[in-house]
Amino acid sequence: MSSNAQEQVWTWVNDGDEYFYDKNEWVRVRVEDEQWNDISPSPPSERGNESTRERKSPYIVTASMSQAGLGPVEWW
């Protein structure tokens, strides 16, 4: 897997053939992990200082496209 910053695309090379992952393209993935983080709202007095606090995403999904039938729908 590699990226081309100039064209803003990711590519995958397999047996000398180059496959492109285009922006806004539908893909099939296998979910490998989910992580829920309990995020409490900050008090009104601290809302202006949000940049000093570590921000976490409330929900993180880790997925893979490394299996036959997965990846951009256009490929299959």
C-alpha positions, 0 to 999 in steps of 0.5 A, a space after each residue: 500500500 502506498 500513497 501518491 500525495 500529488 494525486 491524493 490517492 492510495 494505491 495497492 500494487 499486486 503482481 505488477 498491477 496497480 489498483 487505486 483507492 479513490 476518494 468517496 469510493 464505497 469499500 467493503 471491510 472486515 471489522 476487527 475491533 471496536 473501542 468505546 470511550 466514555 467522554 464526559 462533557 466539560 464544565 462551561 468554565 473549561 470549554 474555552 481551554 479544549 486545546 489543552 485537554 487530550 481529545 479522544 474519539 468517543 467511538 473507534 472502529 479498526 477495519 481491514 480490507 486484506 481478504 478476497 472480496 474486500 476493498 473497493 466495491 468497483 474491484 469486485 
